[in-house]
Amino acid sequence: MRLDQLTVNLRARSPWEAVELGTALVRRHAAAIWKPWLLLSLPLFALLNLAAWALDAMWLAGVAMWWLKPLFDRIPLYVISRATFGNVPTLRETLAAQARWGWKPLLHYLTWRRFSFARALYLPIDLLEGVDGERLRERRRVLGGAVYGNAALLGLVCLCFEAALNLGIIAAILMFVPIDELPETVRAGWALIGEQTPWWASLGLNAIAWLARSVVEPFYIGAGFGLYLNRRTQIEAWDVEIAFRRLRERLRAASMTFAVLLAVTGAFALPARAQDSDPLPPNAAPVRTQQDAAVQVVDGKKPEDAATPASVFGEQRVYDARFRKAVDRAYADPLLNGKRKQTSWERRRTFDRPADPRKAPDFSWMAGIAQFFALVGEWGLWIILGILVLVLLATAPRWWPWMRGSLRRSAVEAQGKVEVEAMPLPDVLPENVVAAARRLWREGRPRHALALLYRASVDSMAARADVVLPPGATESECLRASRRMPDADDRSLFARVVKVWQYAAYAQRLPEEDEFETLLGQLQQRYGWAA
């Protein structure tokens, strides 16, 4: 790890600033992250969906791709951990590293640590530091303890973003549906999800989930790496070390410049020398001047005693008010005074309180009541849990086939052969539609009667609106065509006929006999049908 090759401005940040740093690293190296991500995740997505289709359980592919997220989390972590120190890996290096890098810690994240919201924070510790055992647990405690809440909240926010992207993609698809057909489309789509979901619908939902996960997950891992980098900066003072290294480099450059300048200046300087004195003979004694002799004795003292405090300041000590004030100021200086006042809250000890002369009330009986409620609550929870398990086991034949994606098939097999009754209608409407519909109603075939009224109403509407309907026109198309009828009462009556028919055809809600007769009379009156 070369701190001098860092490509980020390393400093102590708040946790959310560190999260932003990690997401910025992901944005900077987006191409180096998403290319290997797509090359590895897309083939696995296709393989899992193919296997799930063969097992007739397409939901297994979606669950498997979600469970294997830590497997792909190594890709953004590998890229940004090396790009932060100036070594951006190539596509080939990233793909080759996935075959041999980080498999041992990955087993933990695919089993009991799979549901951890702080995976993005602890993954760099397990994969990048290369420690295990007690050392690994200590590193996880030191680095992750202070920001575990931020990491868990980050995981929850990213999960919400992923869900929002899933719903947004589905809503974007529905935007291309015409507004008149939107209710029927939503109803049909919901019916597909509630019943036996077709394989293509399950494949589409799995693809939407994979796409949303591919967008959010690299940012989640990058944000966790930012938290990890910030914690190491705070604990190990990386920013201070980098500052000292930069200062050393500047001083080294300045010292070299100063040395060169000094050498150049010394080369051009000419030394000045005084005239040499005549050498003394070997037996000559040093000659001392009168001033040297005067220094030997000062007030009858020896020369070695001349530098004592008494010789300099005198024997008299001066201790006036100004001197005392200067001494007090010197001792009050914070640089010289090592004492400081610190206030903290401590729990008050009960034995320090004065004894109350009055006898305190005895509440020991409440402890027994609390133990009773605790016992009832504990055993009550176990009893409720046992009841839930029994209910699940008793209702397993109902919900277990649905979990396997074969509810509709099991229901059909249990019911046996389903009888399908055709609803034949004449190619040409009868001359007396009212009488024919009333006869069908009295014969116990109300849906046939309503179908006849709906078909006759469509013909009357097409004639009055002067439109030509295509074969197999839906109810929505007929309603749009009915808007061309000039009379508002005709339009409202036709809409009522369509509503009654839809309730009977799709919701199995038949009108009462009085309501049927009233509708029949209104149609005969408005559209001029023969009695």
N, C-alpha and C positions, 0 to 999 in steps of 0.2 A: 504494500500500500504506500504509494508515493504522494505525500501531502503537497509536495511542491508542484505536482502536475494536476491539481484540482481545476476543474472547469467551472466551478460555481463559487459564488461569493460566500464563503463559509463564515458564519457567525451564529451566536446563540439567538434562537428565534422562539417565539411562542409556538405551541403545538399546531395551531391552525395555519400559522405562517409556514411551518415545516410541511404541512399537508400541501399547501400551494406550491412549495418548492418541488415536491415530488411530482405533482401533476404537470408542472412546467418542464421537468426533465422528460416526462413521457411525450409531451407535445414536441419537444425539440428533436427527439429520436423516434418519431412516430414510424417512419419507414422501416427502421431497423427492428422495430417491435412487431408491427402488424404483418409484415411479410412472412416471417417464420411462424407466427401465430396461425395465419390462414393455411399455410402449407401443412401444418401438423394437425390442426383441429378439423379442417374440412374433410380430409379422408376418413378420419375416425368417426365424424358425424355420419357420413354416408354408410360406413361399415356397420355402425350400431343400429341405424334405422333399417338397414337391410336385414340384419339379424332379428330385430323386433318385428318386422313385417313377416318374416318366416315363422315366428312364434305366435303371430296374431295378437301381439301386445305392444302396440306402438308407443304406449306411455313409458315402457321400460327404457326406450332410447333417450327420451327427455330426462328421465331421472338419472340415467347413467352419465349423460353429458354434464348435468349439474354436479353430480358427485365427483367427477374427475376434474373439476376446476383447479384444485391445487397442482395437478399434473401440468397444466398449461401456465400456471402462475410463475413457473421458473423462467419462462421466456422473457417477460419484461424485467424481472429481477436480474437476470444475467446480463441483459443489455445495459440497463441504466447503472448497475453497480460498476461496470467497467467503463462506461462512457463518462461517468462522473470524474474519473481519474485520467481522462484523456485518451482512452483506448476504446474506440467504438468498434465492437465486433462486426465482422461481415456476416452475411447470410449463411455462408457455409460454416463458419465457426459456431454460430448460434445453433444451427441444426445439429452439428456434430456434438456439441456440449450436452444436448438433451439426452443423449444415449448413455452418458456416464456421469453426469453431474447431479448430485443432490438426491439420489434414490433412497439412501438410508433414512434421512429425516422425512422424506416424502411418505413413507409408510405410516408415520404417525398422523400426518394430516389427511390420510385417506381412511383412517379408522377412528380412534377415539377423539382426535382433535379436529374432526371434520366440521363440527358445528361451532367452532370458536369464531367469534366475531373479530378477534384481534389477530387473525392469521397473517394479515399483511405486516404487522409489527414484528411478530416472532419469526416469520419465515427468513428474513435476512440474518437473524442471529443463528439459526440452525444451519443455513446453507452457506453463509459467507465466512463465519468465524472458525468453523472446523473443530469445535470443542464438543465434548459429550460428558455424560455422567453428572457428577456433582458440580463440575465447572459450568456445564451448560445450564443447569437449574439456577445457579447463582447469577449467571449473565442474564438469563430471562427475568429474574427478579429485579436486578439492578436497573437494567435498561427499560423494561416494560412496566415496572410498578408505578412510576409517576405518570405515565401517559396511557395506562390501560383503558381508562374511561374514554379518552379521546379516540383511541383505536377502535373500541367497541362501537362508539357512536358513528365513526367513519364507516364501519361495516354495515350498520343499519341504514345509513343514508345511501350508500351505494346500492343496497338491496332495494330500497324504494325507487332509486333512479332506474334500476333494471326493470322493475315492475311497471314503472311509468312508460318506459320505452316499449315494452310489450303491448300495453294498452294503446299507446300512440300509433304503433304500426298497424294494429287492427283497425283503429279509428281511421287511419289514412286510407286503408283499403275500402272502408265503407264510404269514404267521401266520393268515390267514383261510381257509387250506385245512385241511380236517379231517385229524387226525393219521394216520388210517388210509390216507388217499389221498396223504399227503405224499410218500412215496418214489416213487410212480408219477408224481406231478406234477413232481417234480424231474428224474426221468429223462426224461420227455417234454420238459420245457423245455430240458434239456441237449442232447437229440437235435435239437431245433429249431435251436439255435445251431450245432451241429456240421454240420448239413446245410443244405439250402436254407432260409434263414430267411424266414418269411412277412413280408410288408410290415408287418403290424400289430405283429408282435413287434419288428421294427427300429424302427418308429415309437415304440413304448413305451420301448425302451432310449434312443432319442434324447431323448425327453421327460424321462426320469429324469435323464439327463446334463445337460440344459439347466436343470432345476430345481435340481440340486445346484450347478451353476456360478453360477446367479443368487443363491444364498444366500451362497456363499463369496467370490466375486470382489469385491463392494464392500468387504468387510472387508479383503481383501488390499490393495486400492488405498488404503483409509484408513490402514492400518498403514504403508504406504510413505510416505504424505504426513506421518505423524507423525515418521518418521525424517528426512525432508527438513526439516521445520520445526525439529526439534531440532538438526540440524546447522547450520542458519543461525543459530539462537540461540547456539550455542557459538562459531561463527566471528565473527559480526557483533555479538555482545553485545546482542541485542535486549532481554534482560531488564534489563540495566544502563541502556539508553536509556529504557526505560519507567519505571524507578525514578526517573531524573533528571527525566523529564517530570512525574511525579506530585509530586516534591519541589518543582519549580518552581511547579506549580499551588497547592500548599499555601502556599509562601512568598508567592506573589502575593496570595492571599486574606488572609494574615496581615499583609502590608505595607499593604494597603488599610485593614484594620481599624485598624492602628496609626496611619496617617496621619489617619484620621477622628478617632480619640481624641486625637491631638496637637493637631489644629485646634480641637476643642471645648475642650480644656484651656487652650490659649493665648488663646482668646476671653474666658474668664472670669477670667484672671489679671490683676491690677492691678500695673503696674510701680512700684517705689519709687525715687525720684530724690532725691539730696542737693541742698542749696542751692548754687546756682551761685556760684562765687567771682567777685570783681570782675575784670574783664579787665585785663591788664597793659598798660602803655603800650608803644608799638612799640619804643622805644629802651631798654626795661628789660632788664637782664641777669638771667639766672637766678640765684637765690640758693641756694647749697649749704650744707647744714647741716654741723655738726661731724662727724657720723657719716659723711656722704658723703666728707668730706675724709679721714677716717681709713682709708677703704677704698682710697684712691688708692695708698697706699704700704704694703706689707706686707713687712717686713724689707728695705727698700730696693729692692723690685722694682716693675716697672711693672704697671699694672692688667691689661694684656692677658696677662701671664704668670701670673696668679693661678690659672688653671684647669688648669695642667699637672699630669701625674701626680706629679711630684716635689713640687709644692706641696700636693697632696692627701694622698699616702701617705708623703712624706718621702724622704730620700736613701738610707736604709738598706734593703737588701733582705733579706727573711726567707725562707729556703729550708730549712725544717726537715723532719722525717720525716712529719708530718701533712700538710704541703703536698704533698710528693711522692706520698703515698698518694692524696690527693684527685685529683691530676693523672692518676695511673695509672687510677683508677676512671673518670674522665671519658673517657680514651682507650679504655678497654675497653667503653664503652657501645656496643651494637650499632647505635644510631642514628648514632653518629659514626664507627664503624669500618666501612669499606666492604669489608673482606676477609672471606672465608669459605672454609672447607675443603670440598672436594668430591672424592669418590672415585669413580672409574669404572674399568671393565675395558677393557683394550686388548690387542690381539693381540700376543703376544711376537714380537719380530723375531729372525730366526735369526742375523743377523750380530752381535747383541749377546751371543750365547752364547759361552762360551769354547771354543776349538778343542779337539776331542777328539784326543789324541795317537794313539789307535788308529784305523786305517783303517776307515771304515764299509763294510759289505758292499754290493756292486754288485747292485742289483735292476733294472737297465735292461732285462734280458731279459724281465722281466714286462710291460713296456710293449708289447713286440711281441706277446705272447700276448693281452693285453687288446685290442689293435687287431684281432687275428685274430677273437676272439670277437665283437667289435663288428661287424666286417664280415659274419660269418656270421649274426649276429642280424638285422642290417638287411636283408640280401638274403633271409634266411629269411622274414621278415615279408612282404616283397613277394611272394615265391613263394606263401606261404599265401594272401595276398590274391588273387593271380591264380587260384589253384585254387578259392577260394570263388566268384569271379566266373564261372569256367567251369562250376562245379556249378550255380549259379543259372541260367545261360543254358541249360544242358542240361535242367534240370528245370522250365523256364518253362511248358511246356504243362500241367504238373500244378498249379502254385500260382497262375499268372496268372488262370485262370478263377475260382478261389476268391476272389481279390482283387476280381474284378468281380462276385461274388455269383452266379455261374452254374455252380458246380461240378456240382450235381446235374443241371442241364439238359444240360451237356456229356457227363456220364457216360451219361445216358439216350440221347443222340444217338449216342454211340460204340457202345453195346451194341445199338442197333437196337430192334426190337420186343420188349417184355417179355411173356413168356407168363405169364398168371395162371391158376392151376389152382384151381378151386373145390373145396370140401370138403363135398360133400353128405352130410348125415346124415339118417337116417329120422326121420319125425315121431314114430314110436312105437318105443321101444327093443325090440330083439329079445328073445325069451324067454331065450335062452342068450347072455348078454353075454360070458361068458368065451370061449366058442367063437368068437363073431364077432370079438372083439378079437384072439384068437390067429391067426385066419385072415387078418385084415388085416395083421398083423405079418409073417406068412410070405409074403404077396404083395408085400412090399416097400413097404408104405404105413404106416410106423410112426406118423406124425403122425395119420393117420385112426384108428389103433388107440388112441392115447392120448386123442384127442378123444372117442372112444366111452366109454372108461373114465371120463374126467372128467365127461361128461354123466350117465352112470349113477350115479357117486358123488354128484353133486349131487342127483339124485332120491332116492337112499337117505338122504342127509343131511336133505333137507327132510321126508321122511316120519318119520324118527326124532326130529328136532328140533321137529316139528309147526309148521312155518313155511310161509308162502307167499311165494315169491320173485317179484319183478317180472320181466317179460320183459326180456331183455338184461342180467341182473344180472352185475356184474363179479366177478372173483376175490375182491376185498377184501370185497364184500358177502356173498359165499358164506361166506368165512371168519368174518365176524362172526356170521352166522346159525348156523354150526356150533358156536359156543360154547354153544348151548342143548342140545346133545346131552348126556345124563346121563353117558355112559361116556367116560372120558378116553382110552381106547384108540381109540374111534371118532373122537374129535376129532383125535388125533395122526395117525391113518391118513389122514383126509380132508385134513389140512394137507400130508401127504407127496404125495398125489395132485395137489393144486393146485401144489405146487412143481415136480414132474416135468413137469406140463403147461406151466407158465410157461417152464421152461428149454427145452422143445421148441418152443414157439410163438414166443417172443421172442428167445431166444439161440441157436437152432438146435443145442442140445445134447441129443441123444437118449440115452436110457439103453441100457446093454448088454442083450443078450438074457436073460442070467441075472437081471439086476435087474428086467427086465420080467416074467419068469415069477414071480419072488418076489412082486412087487407084485400080480400077478394072483391068486396063491394067497391072499395076505392079504385082498384085497378079497372074494374068494369066501367065505372063512371068516368074516370079520367081518360082512359085509352079507348073507350067506345067499343068494348068487346061485346059480342052477342051474348044474350042471356040464355 
